Amino acid sequence: MSYSKKFREQVRQLEFLLDSVDAEDCCCCSVNKQQCFALVEIGRAPGISVKDLADRLHTDKSAVSRTVDDLVKKDFVVRKPSETDRRYVELTLAEMGSERFEKIEKSMDDKFADVFSNIPKDKQKQVLESLELINAAFGASK
């Protein structure tokens, strides 16, 4: 088997593992995975626009708008016009959204700390460098 096929297989297996982490640890309790990702990004960048959120989530603006609409209806997100440019709408977390964001962040931090602790200490830096290379390679191949 070629290295590229082995690479593909390893990434495919990682996708399945990460998908199960998202389903189990990240997005329980009345939000789906896309809403979970949106909550995290809004929590990390308060005041973000729908366009910038779509860019971060690597999806189209209309899909993000629908996701944000659902989060607004659930009282997780607040939309407000920018004070400097009325055409720009800022997204911030409402109180319930902030609580959910903190819960998601803690759960994921705990989960990934546990996973990372299972990597031998002398290999941890190598793993991080490899992931950075993989992310850059995927970004370059668009």
Secondary structure, DSSP 8 states (H G I E B T S, - for coil): --HHHHHHHHHHHHHHHHHHHIIIIIS-SS--HHHHHHHHHHHHSTTB-HHHHHHHHTS-HHHHHHHHHHHHHTTSEEEEE-SS-TT-EEEEE-HHHHHHHHHHHHHHHHHHHHHHHTS-HHHHHHHHHHHHHHHHHHHHT-
